[in-house]
């Protein structure tokens, strides 16, 4: 969680810390569909590489924020 702690995970998802778990899930699903590597078939390799990087970032943010305990820990770290 070191690398993730340096970024604002809520900003990665385009959300705020006040958003509910359902709102975060909806935002994650939108971004996952937008940046998923399987949806980028015929695009240039630099665009695909950039999209894959963004997808992995979004997925990492979601893994932390989707679990109530890890989200609470992350929120506490942000306040420090």
N, C-alpha and C positions, 0 to 999 in steps of 0.2 A: 504494500500500500504506500510505500515511500514515494514512488514516481507519481502516483495518483494524487497524493496529498499536495503536491506542488501545483496541480491544476485545480480549478474550481469545477468539480464534477457536475454541479448543477448547470453551470454555463455550457459544459460540453453537451448536455442534453437540451439546452435552451429552456431551462426551467428555473424555478427558484426553490429555496429551502422550505418555503411555506406550502409547496405543492403536495398534494396527497400522493399516495403510492399509485393510485389509479392514473392520475395525471402524468406521473413519471413514466409509467408503463406505456401510456399512449404516445408520449413523446419519443420514448425509446423505439417503439415499433415503427413510427414514422421515419425516424432517422435510419434504422436498420434496413428498412425497405429501400430507402433512397441510396444508401452507400454500400449495400451488400454486393460483394464481388460477382455473384452469379447474375446480377442485373446489368453488368457493365460489359457485355460481350464484345462489341465491335469498337470500343473506344481506344484512344491512344494509350500506350503503356504508361506514360507519365500520369495520365488522368486516372487510370486504374490503380496505379500505385498510391496516388494521393487518396483515392476513395477507400482503398483497403486500409490505409493508415487511419483515416477518419472512422471507418467502421470499427476497427479494433479499439480506438479511443472511446467511442460510444458504448461498445460492449463492456469495456472495463469499468466505465462509469456506472453502467446499469448493474453490473455484478455487485458493486459496493452499495449502491443506493436501493437496490431491490430488496435486500435483506434488512429487516428492522434493526437488528443488533449492529451490523456493520455501518448502517446509515447513522445510527446514534453515535457510534464511535467517531465516524467521520465528522459529524456536526460538532462534537466536542473538540476535536482537533482544530477545526476551523476557527473556533472561538478563542483558542489560545494565542 
